[in-house]
Amino acid sequence: MAIEKYSFQTESKRLLELMIHSIYTHKEIFLRELISNASDAIDKLRIASLTNPSLITENQPFEIRLEVDKEKRTLSVIDNGIGMNKEDLINHIGTVAKSGTLEFLSSLGDKKDKMDINELIGQFGVGFYSAFMVSDKVEIITRKAGETQAYKWESFGDGEYTIEETQKDTNGTVVKLYLKPVDRENGIDDFTDEWVIQRIVKKYSDFIQYPIKMRVEREVGKEGKKEIVSDDKVLNSMKPIWRKSQSEVSMEEYEEFYKHISHDWQKPLKVIPYKAEGMLEFYSLLFIPSKAPFDFYFQGYKSGLALYVKKVLIMEAYEDLLPKYLRFVKGVVESSDLSLNISREMLQNDMIVVQMRKNLTKKVIDALTEMLEKDRENYLNFFKEFGNALKEGVISDEENREKLIPLILFESTEDPVKLTTMPEYYRRMKEDQEEIYCIASESRVIAENSPQIEILKQKNYEVLFLLNPVDEVMI
């Protein structure tokens, strides 16, 4: 196969331009993104091997390696995960396969230069492109598990890339960066320096469950007879963060883990560590995001918690661990009571999963109730983003309806700015008032001036405004 030249898809090219030219001070996050992608590739291979064991050799040691060449100023991130073929390279690297991306970018207009690149990475999962912030050229050598042909992908970040056939003895991927000159004023450190790399890995990727290895040099021997030797060093602790007690984990570590699993660059609004004990035991670490993804209320939105069994990832996004109206929750659940070879169909009917779902749902609702009572300002931010999803729960979840109703906020005649809950309305009801009054309308202004509520105003009866179509169904 000769070298074939391609152009990035239009939206991918524009993302590249934003990524490379944006004023962004934390360029070191490129390494975190590439390590995250390597970890995901190994996860994908482990999942695929559950139904096709021939994809991996027995007792294959999964690992991520970092290699540097100080003279040539290159840094390579190497994994032995699922790998890619030619089609994967075109679809996953040359295209941002997200509906609505182009429309979003078009809507930015002249604001695109001021757009925080964090937000773009989070919304579109384009972490790989961050490599071009620190590189003049990026090269990928990859071979897909179960296939024999390897491919080389190469781009200078100029809107074009090439693909050609090459040789690779094993499955997996090598991402090789040809680094830009050190420019600390603009956030480009010496990413061939082992101490810089160790610091970045410790800061962003310590929780990755596969060993991140790098060849490091050290002095051995006594004074006068010292020599320099090099050997492998594991840079991360690898202990699953969800198994650690809260006292062992800082908020910064929780936030970095959230960014890793969600690809959201904003801090989570709420962290919910939870270990179930008793007849049913499992670990979980849940997060409530601070902002809704751009496609959250679209039908194709993908949700679900990562499900681990005995520290092995079984499903990246298992939807049935929480009801659909809690689809905004991100996180990880690990159980030792499920079978490693359990299928999606078996999971749906497994009583352990049913009980886990009950426990997790209760935990999330309790966390939201606590936020409303103790941190109203944060809850208002949450409700602005995800309130309509909770209203779906009032409609569909009969078992938890009584707990969900007090979490719904309404505009009302009581205050022109502050929102109110149903229990707060109830406590303000007049002695002679026997009903709760509400009016559906397109806007608050129209509702306030409706002749239908004139008599209620005269009696000083509070009226709730139903300003969203789902409100009427919920009521």
N, C-alpha and C positions, 0 to 999 in steps of 0.2 A: 504494500500500500504506500503510495506516494504521500508527501505532506499535503494535507487538505486545509484550505483556509476558510474560516467562517467569520461572520460578523455576529456580535452579540445581538440578542433581541433588543428592540428599541428601548424598552423599559429597563432592561439590564444595563444597557450602555449608559443611560442617564443616571442610574444608580451608581455605576462606576465613577462617573464624573463627579457626582456629589460626594462619594466616599473619598476620592483622591484629593479633591480640591477644597473640601470643607475645612474650616478652621476648627480643628478638633485636637484637644491637648492630650487626651489619654490614648495615644496610638498604641500603647502596649497591649491593649485588649485584643489585638489581632491574634496573639498567641493563645489566649484563652479560647477564642472562637475556633481556631484550628484544632486545638486539643479536644474541644467539645465535639467537633465533627468527627475526629478520630475515635472518640469514645462511642459516639452514636453508631459509627460503622462497625465497631466490634459488637455492640448490642444487637445490631441488625443480623450479623452473622450468627450469633448465638440463638436468636429467635428462629432464623431460617434452619439451623441445624437440628431443631427439635423435630421437624418433619422430614429433614433430609440430613441424617447424621454423617453422610459421606463428605459433606462440605468442610468438615474440620477433622484433623488428625487427632487420635486419642491423646488426651492430656496436653493438648496444644496450649502453650502459655500465652495468653493474650496480654499484649503490652503496647505501650506507645513509646516511641523513641524520639529523642531530639538529637540532632547532629549538627555541629557547626564547623565551618571552615573559615578561620579568621582571615587568612590570606585572600581568599576569593570572596569574602564577606557573604557567605551563604548560611542559611538556617533551614534545616529540613525537619518536618514533622512526619513521622513514619508510623503507620499502624498495620496490623495484620487482620483487619476486619473484612467486611463484605466486598470491598473493592468496587470498581466501576468498569463497564464496557463502553464502547464508542457511543451507543445510544444514551447511556446514563450521563456521560460527559456533556453531550449536547443539551440534554433535558435539564440536568441539575446544575451545571456550571454556566452554560450559555444562555439559560432562560430563568427568569423569576416566575415560577409557575403559580402565581397567585392572582385570582380574579380581583379586579379593582385596583391593581397596582398602578397601571398607566393613568387611570382617571385621577388617582390620588396625586401622582406626581404632577399631572397637568394642572391640578387645582392649586398647587403651590405657587405657580407663576414666579414672580420676582422674589418670593420669599425663600426659594430653594437654597440660596447661598447661606441663609441664616438658620436653616433647618438643622436641628440637633441630630447628628448622624446616629446617636444612640437610639432615637425614636425610629429611624428607618430600619436599623438592624432588628429592633424588637418587632416592628410591625410586619416585616416581610421575610424574616429569617434569612438574611443575606450575609451572614457572618463571614463566609469565605471571602467576599469582596474586600473585607477589611485588610486583607493581606497586601493589597495594592497601596495602602496608606504608607507602608514602610518599604515597599519593594519597587525596583525598576522593572523586574520581570518575575513572573511566577510560572513554575513548571510542575506538572503533575505526571508521575509515572504510576499507573494503576493496572491491576488485573482482578477481574471479578471472580469470586469463589465459584468453583464448578466449571470455569472456562479456562482455556489455555492461552488465548491471545491477550497480550498486554498492549496498552496504549500510552502514548505520550501526548500531553496537552500543554500548550505553551501560549502565554500572552504577555504583552508589555503594558496591558491596561489601557490600550489606545482604541478600544472598541472592536478589535479583531482578535481571533485566536486560531491556532493551528492544531490539528490532530494527526498523528501518524502512528503506525504500528511499531512496537518495540518489543524487547524481551524483558521478562521479569520471572524469577524462579518461583515465587509464591504469591498467593492472593494478598490483597491489601493495597494501600495507597501511600505514596511518598509525595508530599507537597514541599517543593524546594523553592525558597525565596532568595532572590538575588537582591540583597538589601541596599537601600539608599545610604548615602554617607551619613555619619552621625551628625545630628542637628538637634541638640537638646533643647534649644530655644523653641523649636517647633515640635517637640515631643518625640523625636527619634533618638532613642538611646542607643548604646552599643549592644545590639541584640545578638552578638556573638560572644559576649562576655558571660561566663558561666554563673557569676554572682547575680547579674541582672536577670538571667533566665530563671535561676532558682527563686529569686524574689517574686517574679511574676507568677510562676507556677504556684508557689506557696500562697500568694495572695488570692488568685482566682480559681485555681484548679486542685486544691488540696483534697477535696472530697471526691474527685474522680476515682471510681472503684478499680481501675486498672493501673498497674504501676507505670509511672511516667519516668523513663530512664534516660540518663545522659552520661556520656563518657567524661569523667572529670580527672584532672591531674592533681596529685598530692605528693608531698615530700615524705620519704620514709628513711629510716636509719638514724644513727646518732650523728652528733656534730663531727664534721670532717669527713664523714662517709655517707652523706645524704645523696639520694638519687630521686629523680622524678619518675613516678609510676602513674599509669592511668588505669582506671577501672570504672565499672558501672556504678552509678549512684541513683537510688530511687528518690525522686524529688517530692513525692506526695505521700500523705499518711494512709490514704485509701479506706479508712474506716468509714462506712456509710454514715452520713451525717444524721440520718433519721434514727439511727440506733444509739446516738449519743444522748446523754441527758442534757437538759437545757443549760445546766451550769457549765457544761463543757464547751458550749458553742456561743460565739459572740453574734450579735445582731448582724455585723458585717458579713460573717460566714453564712448565715441564713440568707442574706440578701444576694450574695454571690451564687449560692446554690439555686435560688429562685431564678436568677438570670440564666443559669445554665439550663434548667429544665424548661423554661418558658420562652426563652429568646426575647424576653421583655427587658428593656434596659432601664426601666423605672423601678424604683423600690416597691416591694409589695406593701399593701395597706395594712395587712394583718398576717402574722405568722402563727400557725396552729400546730405545734408539736403534740402528738397524741400516741400514747402506747396503751393498747387495750390489754387488760389482764383478767385472769379468771378462767372460765370454761373456754373462752375464745381469746387467743392472744395474737396480736399483730402490731407492727410498728407503722406509723404514718407520719408524714410531714406535709401539711397542707398550707396553701398560701391564697390569700385574697388579693388580686391585683388592684392597683390604684386607678387604672384606666381600662376601659373596654377596648378590645382590639377593633380595628376599623370594620371587620366583617362579623362582629359578634352576633348581630341580630339577623344575619343572612342564613339561609337554610343549609348552606354547605359548610358552616363553621364546624371545625373539628375540635372535639373536647375529650376529656377523659383523664384519668390518673394513671401514672406508670405503675404497673403491677409487677412486683418481684416475688419470687418464691425461693426461699433459702438463698437469698442474695443474687439470684439469677433473674434477669429481666425476662418476663414472659410476654408482656404486652406493653407497648409504648404509651398507648392511650386507650384504657379500658373504660368505656362510657358507663357501664352498669354499676360502678362502685358508688355513684351518686346519682340522684334523680336529675332529669334533664334541666330543670330550672336552676340547678346549682352548677351549671356547666362552666361558669366563670372560675371555679376553684381549680387551681393547679396543684400538683403535688405528687407524692410517691407513697405507695402502700406496700408493705412487705409482710407476707404470711409464711409460716413454716408448716401450716396444716394442709395446704393445697398440694396437689401433685405437680411435679415439674412438667409433665406431659399433658396437662389438662388443656382441653380445647375451649374455644370461645362458647360453643354450644353447651358443653358440660358446665362451664362456669355459670351460665345464665340460670341453671337449675340447681346449683350447688348451695346447700343450706348455709355453709360457711360464708359464702359470698353474700347471701341474703342478709345474714346477721351483721357482716362487716358494713354493708350498705346502710343498715339501720343505725349502727353506731356512728359512722362517719357523718351521716346526715344530721343526727342529733348534735354532734360536736360542732358542726359548722353553724347550725341555727343558734346554739348556745353562745358561740363566739360572736355572732352578729348581735344577739340580744345584749351581750356584755358591752359591745362597742356602742350600741345605741344608748345604753344607760350611763356609761362611764366616759365615753369619748364621742360626744354628739357631733362635733365638727367633722371628725373623720368619717362618721357614719353618713353624714350628709353628702360627703364626697363619694362614698360607696354607692349610696342610693341614686345619686345623679347618674352614675355609670350603669348600674345593674338593677335598679329598682323594678324595671319592667319584667325582668326575669323572675324576681321574687313574686310579683303579681301572678305570673304563670303558676307558681307553686301554690298560691292560695286557691287557684282554680282547680289544679290537678291533684294535689297531695292532700287527700282527705285525712290521712293519719296525722299529719303535722300542721293542718290548717290553723288550729287554735294558737299554735306558737308563731305562725307566720303573720297572722293578721296584725298583731301589735308592731310588726316591723315595717309596715307600709306607711309611708308618709303622704300627706295630702296638703294642698293649699286650701285655705278656708277663709271665711269672713272674719275670723278672730284676729288675724294679723296680716298685714299686706306683704310681709316678707317671710316670716317664720313658717315652717311647715309643722304640721301636727300629726300625731298618731291617733288611732281610734280610741285607745284608753284615755288619752289626754282630753279628747273631745267629750268622752263619756263623763269624766270628772267635772267638766265645765257645764254640763247640761243644767238647764233651769229646773226648779222644783216641779213645775207644771208641765215640763216637756216629756213626752212619752215616746217620741220617735227620733231617729237620727235622720237628718235632712241632708240631701246632696243634690247637685245639679250637674248634668253633663253639658259640656260646651267646648267650642273650638279654642277659646281663650279665656283667661281670667277676666279681662275687661268686659267681654260679652256676658259672662256669667254674672258678674257683679251688677250689671245694669239690666238684668232680666226682670221683667215684671212679675215673673213667677215666684220670686223670692222676696218681693216687697213686704208682704204680710209677715214673713219670718223675721225680716230686719226690724220691723216695728215691735215685735215681741222679744227682740234681742236673742233670737235663736241662732246658733251658729250653723252655717251651711258649708258642707264640704264641696270642693270643686273637682269634678271628674274631667280632666283635661286631656286624657289619653284614651284612645279607643278601647284598650284592654281594661280600663277602670270600670266601665259599665258591665262588662262580662264578669269581672271579679266581684263587684258589688252584688 
